[in-house]
Amino acid sequence: MALMWVVCSALMLAGVERVAGTAEVMSHVTAHFGKALEQCREESQLSPEILEEFQHFWREDFEVVHRELGCAIICMSNKFSLLQDDARMHHENMHDYVKGFPQGDVLSAKMVELIHNCEKQFDDMTDECERVVKVAACFKVD
């Protein structure tokens, strides 16, 4: 989400608050979501190397490419009922999940929109883990 600089300092301050709120919400969502990682490590067959890499998901140089990451994301998402049976996002549950964090309403709609748009790009993929890792990579970039 780009912050447009405007001449009016009041608008600029409001924009800075919104970006700070978005970063705070993403921090809460990521930390909470990550708690399920250890539970899903074995189920999704994450090697110790990929598990270590996954800890750096939001780093700019981290590439979301390993199929096992998609399997882990599916497992983690299922712990919070964020996916439907077809391993696609459950829109209402995702909205509720993000809104459950302080200032979550700031990010909820945009996050669901971004994930949904990424899902549409890879909708024809039949391997759920491979599809989810592609969606995650797309979401990370967006």
N, C-alpha and C positions, 0 to 999 in steps of 0.2 A: 504494500500500500504506500504510494508515494505521498510525501508531505509537500504541498505546494506552498512556497513562501509568498506571503502577501505583505503589503505595506503596513497594514493595520496591525500593531503589536498585539492587540487583544485576540485577533484571529490566530496569530502565530502561536501565542501561548496556548490557546485551546487546541491547536493542532499538535503541539508538543505533548500535551497531556494525553491526547488520544493515542499517539505512538507509544508513549511510555505505558499506558494501560494495556495496549495490545501485546507488548513485549512481556509484561507481567503475567497476563493471562496465558500466553504461550508457555511461559516458564512453569506455571502451575500445572497446565495440562500435560506437558512433557514429563514433569517429575512424577505426577500421579500415574500416568500411563506406563511409565518406565518401571514402576513397582511390579508389574506383571511379567517383566522380562525374565527374571530368574525362574519363575514358575513355568515359563514357556520355552526356556532354553533347550531343555532336553527333548520336549515334544516336537519342536521344530528342527531338531538336529543342528543347532548352531555350534560350530566349532569354537573353541576358545578364541581363536584369532578373529573370527567374524563377530563374536560377542564383544570383544574388546573394541573393534571398529564401530560397532553399533552404538556404543556409548558416546560416540562423537557425531551422531546423526546430523546435527545442525551446523557442524563446521563446514565452511565453504568448500574445502577440498575433499570432503567425504562423498564417495560415489555410492549411490543406492543401486547396486547391481546384482547382489547375490540372491538367488532364488530363496535360500533359507531365511533371508530377512523378511521376505513376503510371507512365508509360513509363520514366522515369529509374530509379525504384525497381525496376521489373522488370529492367532492364538490370543495375543494380548487384547485385541479388539473384542474378541468373544468373551473375555473375562468381564467386560463392561457392557455387554450387549450392544455393541456399536455396529455390528454387521447383521445383515439378513442371512438366511440359509445359503444363498448363492455367493456369499463372501463379498457382497456389495454393501456399501454404507447404508445403515438404517438412519435416514435423515432425521426423524423425530428424536430418536435416542441420542444421536450425535449432538443435536441442538441442546437437548437437556443436559448432556454430559458437560459440554463446554460452559453452558450457562450456570452450572453448579459451582464454578470457581469465581472468586472475587472478580468483578468486572467482566465476567464471561459473556454477558450480553453484547459487549463491544466487539467480540470476535466471532461469535457463534454463526451468524448468517454467512459471513464471508468465508469462514473455514469450510462450512458445508458446501457452499457454492464452488469453491476451488476444488475440493475433493470430488464432487459430482462431475465437474467439467473434465477432470483428469480421468475419472472412471469411463466417461463416454469415449475418450480417445482409445482406450484399450478394451472396449466392451467385447470384441470378438475373440479375445484370447480365452482358451478353455482351461489352461493350467492356472488354477486359482492363485497359487503362491507366486508364480511368474507375473500374473496380471497385477496382483497387489503390490509387488515390488516396483513395477513400472508406474503404478498410480502414486506410490509413495515418493518416487523420484520426481515425478511431475509436480506433486504438491509441494515438495521441498523447494523446487525452483520457483514456482509461482508465489 
